[in-house]
């Protein structure tokens, strides 16, 4: 077995399990396998990057695929939530729409500047992922929303603003930039390199 294929396999697993999660919610309710599948997908998202860095295969292509797998997974979760918990989403429509709007602006800014989505994998993205995980398990596992859904939306909004600012700061598409401070440092280093070449 080629160990270097493990990260790609974990990303592929997230792509493949997403439609099954959606299929489980089509009848307006979910089984225990929905939570099991989602937890497995979430763990794959954690370990694909760790393993890729350890094996030295953390390429731009892999990180982009990782981002698209996340989009696929959480889009399936959102549609599933609409099918099963429509009234909850309507109740929390304001914070949810706030995040959706911020993410839409994020997509537009990145597509206009780079022609493709960013793949920063920031600290704020990791924190948002944790809050999303808790909120999804609370909703589908325990029918609970409460303050955790508000927290998830607030973190998601702040994360989106940070990455929009990073795209405006960085002159070229760059993957794995951990925060806006790292983006500022990259920009500063590029400017110093340009000056030294003059």
Rosetta blueprint (number, residue, H / E / L):
1 X L
2 X L
3 X H
4 X H
5 X H
6 X H
7 X H
8 X H
9 X H
10 X H
11 X H
12 X H
13 X H
14 X H
15 X H
16 X H
17 X H
18 X H
19 X H
20 X H
21 X H
22 X H
23 X H
24 X H
25 X H
26 X L
27 X L
28 X L
29 X L
30 X L
31 X L
32 X H
33 X H
34 X H
35 X H
36 X H
37 X H
38 X H
39 X H
40 X H
41 X H
42 X H
43 X H
44 X H
45 X H
46 X H
47 X H
48 X H
49 X H
50 X H
51 X H
52 X H
53 X H
54 X H
55 X H
56 X L
57 X L
58 X L
59 X L
60 X H
61 X H
62 X H
63 X H
64 X H
65 X H
66 X H
67 X H
68 X H
69 X H
70 X H
71 X H
72 X H
73 X H
74 X H
75 X H
76 X H
77 X H
78 X H
79 X H
80 X H
81 X H
82 X H
83 X H
84 X H
85 X L
86 X H
87 X H
88 X H
89 X H
90 X H
91 X H
92 X L
93 X H
94 X H
95 X H
96 X H
97 X H
98 X H
99 X H
100 X H
101 X H
102 X H
103 X H
104 X H
105 X H
106 X H
107 X H
108 X H
109 X H
110 X H
111 X H
112 X H
113 X H
114 X H
115 X L
116 X L
117 X L
118 X L
119 X L
120 X L
121 X L
122 X L
123 X H
124 X H
125 X H
126 X H
127 X H
128 X H
129 X H
130 X H
131 X H
132 X H
133 X H
134 X H
135 X H
136 X H
137 X H
138 X H
139 X H
140 X H
141 X H
142 X H
143 X L
144 X L
145 X L
146 X H
147 X H
148 X H
149 X H
150 X H
151 X H
152 X H
153 X H
154 X H
155 X H
156 X H
157 X H
158 X H
159 X H
160 X H
161 X H
162 X H
163 X H
164 X H
165 X H
166 X H
167 X H
168 X H
169 X H
170 X L
171 X L
172 X L
173 X L
174 X L
175 X L
176 X L
177 X L
178 X L
179 X L
180 X H
181 X H
182 X H
183 X H
184 X H
185 X H
186 X H
187 X H
188 X H
189 X H
190 X H
191 X H
192 X H
193 X H
194 X H
195 X H
196 X H
197 X H
198 X L
